[in-house]
Each structure stands twice: as C-alpha cells, then as structure tokens.
Amino acid sequence: MIFSLAWAQVRTYPGRLLAILVAVALATGFLAATATFAATSSEGLRLTAAAPLTTADIVVEAPDSVHDRNWYEAAKVPNVRTVDPQYVRTVSVFGGSRRGSANVQSVATTPEVRWFQLDRGSWPTRADQVVADRRTLDDLGVDVGDNLTFRHDDAEPVPVTVTGSADLGFRPLTGSSFRFYAAPSFFAGDVPPAALLTVDDRSRLAATVTAVDRAVAPGISVMDASAAADEAASRFAGGNTQLVILMLAFAAVALLASVLVIANTFHVVIAQRIRQIALLRLVGGHRSQVSRTVLGEAAIVGTVGALLGMLAGVAIGYLGAGLLDISGGGLRVSPLLLALCVLAGVLATVVAAWLPARRATRVPPVAALREASEPPATAVRGGRRLVVGLVVTAVGAVLLGLAGVGASLPLALVGGVVLAVGLLVALPRVIALLLTPTARLLERLGVAAGLAGGSLSQHARRTAAAAMSVVVGAALITALAVAATTGQATVDADLEDRYPVAVSARTDGTPIDQRTVAALAAVPQLSDTTTVDTVAARFPDGGKATPGTLAALPAGAAAELAPELAAPAAAPVLLAPGTYLAERGLVDGDPLDVAAAGTTVRFTVRASRLADTTGQLLGVTSAEALATRGVPTVPTTVWGVAPAGFDRAVLADRVNAVAAGDPEIEIGGGVTEGSDIAQVLAILLGLSLGMLAVTVLIAMLGIANLLGLSVLERTREIALLRALGTRRGRLWAMLGVEAVTITVVGVAAGIAVGVPVGLAGVTAAVGQTAEPVVRLPWGQLVLLPVAAVVVGLLASLGPARRATRIPPAQGLTR
C-alpha cells in the first residue's frame, strides 16, 4: 500500500523529483568514478610494472657495485633451464623531425621469456636492429623498415633499423619519451642489472631459488618471479594515491551537497502537496503512513538516480585512467564497491528526505480546506543552523589556512571537507537572507524584474535550494581551475628560478656546428642565446658531484646570468654545484684549485644553480679569467635564456626540431623538466572544464524544475496578471530574471568559495617544494557568470512557455 502510493506519486509527477534524481546521480557518479579509477589505474600500473617479469620463474638482480659483465652465469644451477640477462640503456634517438630520450631494453634470447609478441616485422638479431612499441613509432613518425640514429652518452651516433613493432596496450614506466627493444648484442660492454631464469621443475622452485642465492655473489638479490612482480606492482600502484584521495574529497563534498539539495527539494515538493497530504490525513491516514510514503518516494528516486550515476561514474573513471595512460589492464572495478556506491546514494536520499518527511507528518487535516503558502524570506527558520554553519565554516577555513602555511595536503583535505560541511549548512540561510535586498534592487529595473524579485523573496527556501546546486558546481570548478593555474604558475616560476638557462645544447667536447647555433638563435621563444666555450678540468674529488668541465661565460652573458663573476675578489670567481661544495666541506668565498690544460688556477668558489642545471656538472667562470691565464677553450655549448612565463611545451618542440638535425648535441636545461607535472595540471584543467559541462546541465535541470514548480503553484497569480493586461513577453522576462538571478547568485557564491579553497589546496600541495605563485584563471572566472546567464535563460524557456499558456480567465476562478 505505502509503496504503491509512493510509486504512484513518482510516476504521476516525475518532474517534481528531477532535481533529486540528478543530485543523487552526481554524488553516486563521483563515488563510482573514484572506485573505478582506483581499481583500473592500480591494475594498469601493476601490469606496467610487472609485465616483463611474468614470463620468468626466478628474477635475479645485481646492485650497481657489481662490475662483472658475466655475473649472471653463476645462476646456472641444477633445475635452471635458461638464464637471460636483462640489459637497459638510455639513448638519444633521432628520427624524422623528432628527437628525444629513449629507453632501450634487451629482448630475451629464449622465446618463452619474451613478455610481448610482435604484431608486425621480425625480432632483432643484430646490434643495429631494434623493435619498438607502436606508440613510439607513431610519436616519431616512422614505421617498420625505417632507419633511426641512436647516441649513448658521449659515444658516436650509430644507425639502427626498426625491424618490428608491438602493440603493448599500455605505456611502459621507463621515464623516457620513447621505448625500444634490442638484441643482447646491442649492449656490448654493459653490465646487466638483472637476469630472468626459467626452471625445468616448478615444484622445486623454492629450493632452486635457495640454490641460486647460494651460487651468486653476495649482495645479488634472488626472488621468485611472481613475488618480484607483486613487489614491483605494489611499488608503482601507489603512484595514484594522491589523485584518488583528491577524487574522494570531491566525492565527499558532492555527497554532502546532494543531501542538502535533496532535502531542500523535498521541502519544496511537500510544501506544494500540503493540501494532498492533509486530505490523506483527513480520510484516516496515520502520520507514519505519510512519513513512509515520502521516504518510499525518496528510496525509489534514490535507487534510479544511484544506478544511473553508477553507470556514468564507471565510464568516467575508466576514461580518467585512460587519459593518464594507466588503463592498460582494462576496466577493473569491484562489483561490491559499486553496490556500496549505489547503497550510499540511496541512503543519502532517504536520510535527506527524513526531516522533510517528519515535517509532512505535522500537516493538520484541516489544511485540506484552505490554501497554504510558503513563508516569506523573513520567516525562514534556521538562525541556529546559520550560527552552527558559520562556526563550522570558520573551523574549516582555519584548517585550510594552517594547511597552506604548513604545506600539509592531508590537513588541507580535512579542512576542505569541514569547510564544505559548514558552507552547505550556512549558505542556504545566507542566500535566503540576501533575497530581500535583491528583490528591492530588482524593483528598480522594471515591472518584470520587480515581480521576479518578489517571487524569489517570497519563496526563499526554494530559491536557496536551487542556488545551492549552482554554488557547489561553481565552487568545485573554480577550486580546480585555480589550483591548476596557480600550480602551473608555481611550477614554471620554480623551474625558471632553478634553471636560469632554459636550453643548453652541448657537444662532447668538439666545436658545436654553427648551423645549430644559428638555428637555436632563431627560435622565437628564446630571448637570448650565448655560445659558451668549455675545457676539460680536474677538480678535487667530491664523489659523484664532482664537475669535470670548466665553462667560460662571455662578459655579456655573465652580466645577465651570473653578475657575481664580475664581483671584486682576490682570485677569479668560480661557480660550482652546491652539492659539490657540501661534499668538500666548502662555503662561499673559500679558495679552490682547479687544473685545466696543464694550468692550475686558484678560484674563489661560490655555489650556484647555474653550475648543475644545464644537463652536466660544471665549474662556471668568466671567459676573461681563463683567457688571461692562457687556458685554451673550445666553443662546445649554446645556452638559451627565455623570458618569464614562456610556453614550455612550444619551446621544447622548437628546440627538439633543431636538435633532430644535429646528432652531435645533447639537450639540457629547464626545458627538459616539468613535463609530467604539466600533464597532471592539464588533466586538472580538463577535469574542471568537464565538470563545468556537467554543472551546466545540473543547474539547468534544477532551475527549470524550480521554475516549473513555481509556475504550477502561481497559476492563479499568473492568470490574474494576464487578466490585468500583462503581456506574454513580460511573463517570459519575469521568469528569465528569476532564473538568471538564481544562477548569478550561485556562481558568485561558488567563485567566492572556490578561489580561496583552490589557493589553499595548491599551497598545501606544493608549499614544501616551491614558493607558491598566485595566478587566477581569469578566462574561466569570467566564463562562469556568462555561462550562468545563458543557463538561466535556457532553464526558463520551458516554464515560461507553460506560463504564457495559462488562460487569463483562470485567475478569476477558484
């Protein structure tokens, strides 16, 4: 009986509950998207990390201290069938108009140990042959049968031929732009860091692992391949943890917002059904029956909305993992987690409807004999709720501030959730209180605007409920956009500070080609280029941080990049890496003797980033200091300086195009850094734009639903206005002003909330590594109010059309 009555209400008046359906779908979608992204990306990372180990039985790894190129031969103990050394080498690759770093891994001699199959061509058999993953060939613009050039460190460039390709289905975690696979002969002279073993009898695997461990040299790790794969997978699978936490924070905010929107929408629906509820009481309905009917409606709508949101969330979560290129394992998500997401959506709907259902039970039966209207804005209750909301908001703001100062991302997430709870409690009341002065302002703009203001003020709770759906979306969009834009500005500023040289192109000691110098000078993104002479030098030993080259900086470049070189001192100034000075126990101003070309020069040493951020460890001094002491130098390097705020991606493409024509040079400097961070920030910006589209749809449906209910409730009022001579165009304008006012108020509140939250979040995330640089996404901040006006006008079209069809005579009847 109760369920039948609830279903009849949902089926008869589906439009009344549309806003609830959308709110539930949004919250459940966030939860399902997070669960899908976490599971899919974890499986993708697991596959990426563990794939090369899945075909072996035992994995043996050697530390860097092992220099014996044949150390793996000791692993040939009884029951070991094959031993395949695994090599890896990082090279520079030249192909077509592209150039970049490439990771070259060895192909096992044993076919069964090869962890992928070719889709075209043949396996490499000689040192000048390679195969590539399909994405690498596409990125380079080459194909099977084409020739490429590889260069390893300072060795001479060598030609190679692509003999085959493989579609791996994911991007391997190599840290390089391109990936190739070669025969062991390609790695002549290298010490293999690992070896893959297969066994004859897997039932004796544990004993074989022990035997291999005893046979190899001390310090070499021996492990069951499946355990090694699990260890590698778990090591990489944690890489998406912060993004998952961020998504969970947004999901929590969306769930809280949905509870509020659902509760307010049910308040509106119940206010419209007062006479119907009273009539039900009048014919003998119990209070519990009324309450259960409302909760039954909530359960039905919540279930439908949660199922729709779950389906959309799975698609969005998988798409997000695909955008990050970590979905190679295919779609992965736990059915139990999806069921819990749906259950959370249904429970949120029922919980949100509980208070409105309780109020519905207080409707007296006599209300069926009279008209009922919602109290005006001045009578909207919630003074204590406002105080509680403001207090919680203040606590959240303090936590966010502390998180920004202390650069604590976990504290920022906690503060963000607390702030969201406070705002969701307080903002509807604040918006309701602001409607009275807003109505007075609208009265000055004409009759239609005055009527719209009066309607908004009279139905304050309803207006605040509709505005809150806009507030939540606008705040999330603004916070993401501000975080991404400020994060990008912070990263760029930090890279510019740490890398005073944007581009460094250098040879291995031979004179640099003047055509390359001219091509780099013509790159428009570089404000200045300087040819730098170098000479091999011998520094006092400082471990791995010891420079091996002196760079002679011309006077013009020194004035811009290193004014301290011209500072008066007893000896010429030498700029050295800070890590080298620390290893030697030196401080700024100490003397340091450096030998170069048979001459020993005493310098006054100073730490400088200029000495270790150009792709090599240097000692940087003035050209005059070396020339006056007769130290010969060779023009081997070009340094390029870029203006502040340069486009890093465009500059990288231009420089790589130049470098592709000169295999003799290596590229370094700031242009080679920050690409991974830029990709994550670009995804955040894309996510904010995607959320903008979703929010536009939600806001449009919510406002259209509100205005539709308003038109139904004000049928006699609208008909009376028509009977008094109000034109249809003025009715259109009245409802349009109402819709635009709601969206503009919601967007303004959302921007006011989102900007500080976004700044606090990004400050907490990057504050430990860089000085935050505030930069606001003015384009998106301007776009939001414009979108609010358009959305408001579109949302008013349907209700306005229904309003203009109400016959004037209906206003003269009851």
N, C-alpha and C positions, 0 to 999 in steps of 0.2 A: 504493500500500500504506500508506504513512505517513499520507496524507491520509484514506484510508478509515478507518483506525484512529482518527484524531483525530475525524473526523466521527461515528463510532460512539460514542465517549465523550461527545461533546456531546449527541448525540441520546438516549442512554440515561440520562444523569444531568444534565439541564438545570438542575435546582435547585441543584446544586453551584456552577454558574458564574453564577448570577443576580446576585450582588453585583458580579462583574466587569462584566457587561453594563450594570448601572446606572451604575457608576463611569465606564465609557467613554462612555456616553451623556451623562452630566453634563458631562464635560470637553469632548467634541466639541460638545455643545449650546452651551456658553459661547462657544467659538470661532466657531461658525456664527452665533450670535446677534450677536456683535460685528461680524462681516463683513457681515451683513445690515443691521444698524442703521447702520453707517458708510456703506454704499453707498446705502441707501434715504434716510437723512436728508440726505446730500450732494446727491442728486438732487432731493429735496424743497426744500432750501434754494436750489439752483440754479434750479429752476422759479419759486420765490417771488421771487427777486431779479431774474431775467431776463425773466419773462413780459411785463411792459409794454414791453420793447424788441424782442420777437421779431417784431413786425409791421412794423417800420420798416426802412429801408435805411441811414440815417445818423442818429446822435444828436449833438445839439449842446447843450452845457451852458455856462451863464454863471455866473461867480463872483458872490459877494454884492456886490462893488463895482460891478456894472452896475445902473444905475437907470433906463435907458431901457426903457419898457414894450414897445416895438416893436423891440427889438434883433434879434429873430429874422427880421425881414423881409429883412435883408441876405443871408440864406442862399438867397434865391430866384435862383439862378444857372442857367445853361443845364443841361438834363438833370434838374433838380429838378422833380418833378411837383407834390408837395404839401408844405406846411410846416404842422405842427400844434403850436402852443405847448402846453407841458405845465405846468399850474398845480398847486399843492398848498397847502392851508391847514388849519391845526389849529383846531378849534372845540370849544365845549362843546355837547353835544346833550342835549335834554330830551325824553323820550318815555315815556308811561305813568308808572310809578313808578320809572323808572331815569334815571340821569344819568351822564355820563362824557365823556371827551375823545374826539373823533372826528377822523379824518384824511380830508379831502375832496380827491380828485384830479379832474382835468379829464378829460372824455370827448372824444376827438379828433373834430373835425368831419368828417374823412374816415372813412367807414365801414370802409375796409380797414385802417385803422391801429388800430381798436379791438381790444384783445387778448383780450376775452371777449365772450360772447354772452348775451343775456338769456334767462332761462327763463320769465319772466312779465312782463307790462306792456310799457311803451314807454320809449324813451330820453328823457332830459331835453332840453327845448328852451328853457326859460326859466330865469331866475335863481332862481326859487323852486321848482325841481324837482330831485330827486335820484333816483338808483338806489342800491341797497345790495346788499352780498353777503348771502347767505341767513343766514349765522350772525349777522350784525349784527342783522337783523330779529328773529331768534329770541331773541337776548340782550336786545333792547329790549322784546320782547313786542308788536311792531307788525307790520303787513303792508302790502302794496302798496295804495295809496289812502289810507293814514293820514297824519296831519299830525304834524310834529315842529317843535321850536324849536331854532335854531342861534344861537350867540353867539360872535363872533370878537373876542378880546381885550376891549377896553373898549367896543366898539360896541354899539348897541342890539340886543336879540334880534330875530331875523327868523323868520317861519314858513316852512316848506318842506313840500312834498308828495312822498311816495315814489311814483314813477311806475313803477318796475320793480325786479326782483330778479335776481340771477345767482348760480348755484352755482359758485364758483371752484374748489372742490375742495381748497383749502388756505387757511391764514390768512396774509394778506399781512404783510410785515415793516414795519409802519408805526409801531410804538411807541405806538399809541393803542388804546383799548378797542374802538372801532367804526370802520367804514370805509364811506365814501360816495363817489359819483362824480357830478359835476355838469357842466353845460354851461359853456363858457368865460365866458359872461356872468355866472356866479355870482362870478367872481373879478375883477370890475371894479376897476381901480386897482392890481392886483397886477403885479409883475414876474415873468414866467415863468422859473423856474430852468433850463428845458430846452425843447427842441423836437425833434420827430420828423419826419424827412424821408423821402419816397419818391422814387424816380428812375424815369425812363422807360426807360433802357437800363442794366441791371445790369452789362453787360460794361464799361461806362465808370465803374464805381463808384469805383475808386481815384482816377481823375482828377477826378471830381466832389467827392470828399472834399477833395482838394487845393484845388479852386476855391472851395469853401465856406469853407475855412480862411483863404484869402486875402481873402475878401469880408467876413467878420465882423470885429468889433473885436478888438484884441489882448487876450489873456487868456481868450478864449472857446475852449472845447475842442470839437474836431470829430473824430468817430470813426465808423468802420464799425460799424453797429448790432450785428452778430454779435460783433465784438470787444468792444464795450461790454457786451454780455450776458455774455460769458465772464468779463470782468473783474469785473462785479457778482456773478456767481455764485461765483467763486473767493473774493471778499472775504467773502461770507456763509457759504460752505461750510465755512470753518474754524471756525465757531462751535461745532461739536460735537466739536472735537478733544479737549478735556479729558475729556469723558464717554466718548469712545471709548478713550482711554488708561486711564481707570479700569476700563472693562469688560475691556480686555486684561489689566490687572493681576489682576483676579478670575479671568479665564480661565487665566492662567498658574498661579495658586495652585490652581485646580481641577484642572488637568492634572497638577501635581506630586502633589496629594493622590490623584488617581486612580492614578498609577503606584504609590504606596505601598500603597493599598488592594488593587490588582490583585496586586501581589507577595505581600502577606500572605495574600490569599485563595488564591492558587496554592500557597503553602506549606501551608495547611490542607488543600487538596484532595490534594496529593501525600502529605502525612502519612497521610491516610485511605486512600490507594491504594498504600501501601508493599508490601503482600503481592502486589497485582496487578502492580506494576512488577517486583518480584523474580521473580514467576512468568514474566513476559515475558523477563527476563534468563536465567532457568533453562532456557527452551526455545530459547535461542540468539539472543535479541535483543541487538544491539550497543548500546553506550552512546549512540552518535549517533542510533540509531533511537528510543530512549527520549526523548532531548532533542528531536528533531524532532517527535515525537508531541505533546509538551507545547506546543511552540511552534506547532504546527499548530492545536491547540485554541485557543490564545491568538489566532491570526490569525482563526479562524472567529468566535469570540465578539467579538473586537475589531471585525471588519467589520460584524457585525449591530448591535452597540451604537453604533458610529460612524454608521451610516446612520440609525438611529432618532434619535440625538442631533442629527444634521444637520437632519433634518426638523423636529424640535421647535425647534431653535435658529433656523431661518429664521422660523418662526411667531412666536417670542418677540421676535426682533429687529425684525420688522415691527410687532408690537404696541407695542414700546417707542417706535419712531419715531412711531407714531400717537398715543401718549399725549402726546408732546411736540409734536404737531401739525405735524410736519415730514415727513409721508409723502405729500404731495400728488402727487409724481411717480410714485406706485405702487411696487410691490415691485421693488427693484433689488438684485441681488447677482451677483457673478461666479461662473459655474459652476466656473472654475478655482480660485477661493478655496474654494468648498465642497468641491471634490475634495481640496484640500490639507488642509482641516479633517478630512475623513474619513481621509486618509492619516496625519495626525498622531495621530488616535485609535487607528488600527490599530498604528502604530509604537510608541505609548506602551504599548499592551497587550503587544506582543511583547517590547519592552525590559524591561517589568516582569516578564514571565514568564521572562526569560533566566536569572536567578540561581536561581529555583526549579527550572527545567529542568536546570540544571547539577547541582544537588543531587540531583535524581532519578536522574542517571546514577551516583551514588555508592552507590545501594542495592545491597547484595550479593545474589546469587541465593539464598543460604541464608536470607534474610529471609522467603522464601515459606513456610518451615517453622516459623515462630514468630510470636508476636504482637508487635506494635510499638506503642508509645505515645509520645505527645509528651512531651518532658522537662518537668519541673515548672518553676515560675517561677524558682526559684533557679538553674536550669541554663540559663535563656535566655541565649543569647550576645548580644554586642553592646556590650561595655564600651568598645571603641574607637569604635564607632559613636555611643555616648552622648556621649563626650567631644567628638567632632567636631561632633555636632549641637548641643551646648551652646555650643561656641565660635562656630559659625556663627550661632546664635540671639543670642548676645551682640553679635556684629558687627551683625546686623540691628537689634537694639534700640538700639545706639549711633547707627546711621544714622538711625533714626526720631527719636531724641531730638534729633540735630543738625538734622534737617529741621524739627522743631517749633520749635526755638529760632530757626532761620534763616528760617522760613516758606518753605521750598523744597519745592514739590509734586513736582518730578522726583526729588529726593533721597528724599522720603517713599515714592514708588513703588518706587525701588530698594531702600530699606531694608525695605519691606514684603515684597518678593519674597525677599530674603535671609533675613529672619526666618521666612518661611513654609518655606523650604527647611530651615533649622535645626530648626524645630519638627517638621516632618514626619519628620525623621531621628531626633530625640531623644525625641519624645513616646511612641512605642510602647514603647520601653525603659523610660521613666519609669512609664508605666501598668502595665507588667508587674511592675516592682519594687514598686509600691504594692498589688498584688493580695494579697500575703501578709498585710500588716496588715489589709487589708479583709476577708479571709477570717476572721481572728481576731475582728474586730468582729462579723461576721455570725454567728459561732458562738454569740454571747451572745443572739441574737434568736430562737433556737429551732432545732429539728431541721432544718426545711426550709431555713431561711436558712443554717445551717451546711453542709448538703450543697451548696447553691448556691455558697457561698464556696469550698469545697474544689474544686468543678469549675472555677470561674473561675481559681483559682490554679494548678491542675494544667495547664490549657490556656491559659497566659498569652499566648502569641503569638497564638493565635486570638482571645482576648478583646481584646487590644490592637488587632488589625486591625479588629474590629467597632467598637470605641470610636472609632477614628480617623475613620471616616466621619461619626460624630456630631460629633466635635471640629471638623472642617473646616466643616461646615454651620453649627454654632452660632457659631463664630468669625466667619464671614462675616456672618451675620445680626447678631450683636452689634456688629461694627465698623460696618456700615451704619447700624444704628439709633442707635448712639452718635454717629456723625458727623452724621447728620441732626438729631438732637435738640440736640446741642451747637451745631451750625451755626445752627439756628433761634434758639436762645437767644442766641448771639453776635450774630446779625443784629438781633434785637429789641433787645438791650441797646445796640448801636451806634446804631440808629435813635433809641432813646429819648434817648441822650446827644447825638446830633447834632441832633435835632428836639425841643427842650424843649416845643414846642407840638404836640400830637398832631393837632389840627384847627384850621385857620384858614379862616373863611368871611368874605369881604370883597366890598364893592361897588366901583364905580369912582369913588367919592367922594361918592355920595349916602347919606343915612341908611339904615341897614340896617333891614329890616322887623322889627318887634318880634315878629311871629308866628314868624319864623325864629329869632330869639334864644331865644324860649321853647321852640321845638321842639328846638333844639340843647341847651338846658339840661336837657331831659327825656331825652336819650339816656343810658341807664344805664351805658354803658361809659366815660363821661366823669366824672371825679371832681369837676371844677370847670370852669365857663365864665365868661369875663370879656368884657364889651363894651369895646372899645378905640377911643378917639377918634383920628382922624388929621387931618393937614393937609398940603397940598402944600408942598414945601420945595425950596429951591435950594442944593445942596451944591457946594463947589469941585469942578471937573471931575476925575473919576478914571476916565475911559473907560467901558467897559461896566459896570463895577462900581459906578457912581455911584448912590446911592439918590435917590429923588425924593419921598419921603414921610417925615414925622415921625409916629411913633406915641406917644401919650401913655398910659402904663401907669398904671392906678389903683394906689393905695398897697397894697391887699390883694394884687393880682396881682404887684406888684413885689416884695413880700416873699418870694413863693414862686418866681418865675421869674427875678428879677434883683435880688438883695439889694445889688449894687454901686451901684444907683441911689440908695440911701439913704446911701452912704458919704460922709463929710465931704470936701468939695473946694472949691477957690476958685471954681469955676464948676460949674453943674449937669452931671451925668454924661450922656454920650450914648453909647449902644451902637451900633456900626457894623459892617458886614461886614468880616471880616479881609482879604478881597481888596481892598476899597476902601482900607483903611489902607495896605496894601502898595503899591498904585498911587500913593498920595500921599506915600509915604515917612514915614508917621506911626507912632508907637508909643504904647502905653498911657500916658495921662497928658498927652499933647500937647493944646494948645488947637485948637479948630476952630470957625469961624464959619459958621452956617447961617442963611439968610434964609427966613422964613415969614410970610405975611400982612402984608408990609410991615415986619416987625421982624427985626432981625439979633440972634441970640443966640449968645454965646460959650459953648461947651461944653468940658468935659474929656472927651476921647474915649477909649473902650476898645473892643477887639474882642470881639464876642460872636456866637455862633451864633444867638441869638435874632433877630438883625437880617437874616438871609438864608435862613432855613429855613421861612418861613411862606408861601412862594409869591410873595413880592415882596421887593425890596431896600428896607430900612427904616433909619431912624435911630430908635432907641428911647430915650425918656427918660421921666421921671415926669410924670404929669398936673399935679402941683403946679408943676414947673419952667416949663411953658408957661402955666399959668393966672396965675401971679404976674407974668409978663411980658406979659400981655394978648394972647396968641396964641390966636385962636379955633380950636376943633376941632369935628369932626363925628363922631358915632358910626357908623363905617362897617364895623367889623370885630368878629368874635367869635372869641376864642381859647379852645380847649378843651384841658384837661390830662387825661391818662388815667393810671390807676395803673400801676405797674410790672407787666410781664407781661401786659398786656391783649391780648385777641384782636383782632389787626389786621384780619382779614377781616370779623368781625362788626361792628366799629366802622365799617369802610368802607361796609358795606351800610346801616347805620343812617344814617350821615351823607349818603350818596347819596340815600336815600329822602327826607330832609329837603330836600336841595338841589334835588331834582327839582321841588319846588313853588315854587321861587323862582329864576327865570332871571336875576335881577339879581346873583347872588353867584357868586364863584369859590371853589373849594375848594383849599386847600393844606395844608401841614404834613406831619408824619411819616406820617399815614395813607395818603398817596398814594405812598409809597415802599416798596420791598422786595417787591412782588408777584411779580416774576419770580424772585427768589431763593427766595421761599416756595414757588413752583411746583416748582422743581428739587428742593428739600428734601422736598417732599411726595412727589415721584416716588421719591426715595431710600427714604423710609419705605415706600412701596408696594412697591418692589422688595425690601426686606428682608422684608416680610410674604409676598410671593410666594416668596422663597427659603425662608422658614420652611415653607411648604406642601411645596415640593419636597424639602427636607431631611427633613421628617417621613416622606415616602414612601420616600426612600432609606434612612433609618435603619431604618424598619420592615422593609423588604425585607432589608437587610444582617443585622440581628439575627435575623430569622426564619430566614434562611439559615444563620447560625452555629448557632442552637439546633437546627435540623433536622439539620445535620451532627453536632452533639453527641449528639442522640438516637440517630442511627444508630450512632455509634461506641460509645455506652454502653448498647447494647441489653441485654447480659448483666447489667450493673450495675443497670439499672432493673428488669429482670425479677427479679433476686435481691432487690432491695428490696421488690418486690411479694410475693415468696415469703415474706419475713420479716414481712409484715403491714403494710407501708406503704400507707396509703390513697391512692386516686387524687387526692383533694384535696391531699394533701401533695406529690405529684408536680407538680401544677399550680402549687402555691405555690413549689416549688423552682425550676422553670423561670421563673416570673414574677419571682422575686427576682433570678435571673441576668440577665434582660433589663433590668429596671429599674436594676440596678446598673451595667450597661454604659452605658445611656443617661444616667444621672445623672452618672457619672464623665466621659463625653464632653462633656456640656453644661457641667459645672463647668470643665473644662479649656478649652472653647471660650469661655466668658464671660471667664475669666482672661486669655485671649489677645486676645479681640476688643475688650475695653474700652480697654486702652492703645493698641492699634493704631488704633482709631477716633478716639480723642482726638488721637493724634499726626497722623493724616491730616488731620483738620479744622483743627488748629492750623497745619499747614503750608499749608493752602489759604487760610485767612482771616487768618493772623497778620500779613500785611503791611498789611491794611486795617482791622483791628479787634482789640480786645483779647479773646482767647477767653474765653468764659464756659462753664464746665463744667456740663453738665446731663445726667444719665443717664436713659435711658428705662426707668424702674423697672417700668412695666407690662409691657414686653416681656421685661425681665430676669427678672421673676417668672414670666411665662408660659412661658419656656423650660424650667425644671425641671418645671413642671406638665405641659407637653407631653411631656417626657422620660418621666415616669412613665406617662402614658397610652399613649405609643408603645411603651414597653417591655412593658406588659401586653398590648396588642394583638398585638405581634410574637410573644409567647409562646403565643398561643392555638393556632395550628396545630401547632407542635412538641409542646406539652403534650397535645393531643388524640391525637397519634400515640403519645406515650409511655405514656399510660394504656391503650392498646390492646395493649401488649406482654404476652403471657401470662406469668404467674409461672413456669410450668414451663420456659420458655426459659432461665431463669437457672441451671438445674441441668444443662444440656447444653452441649457444646462445638460 
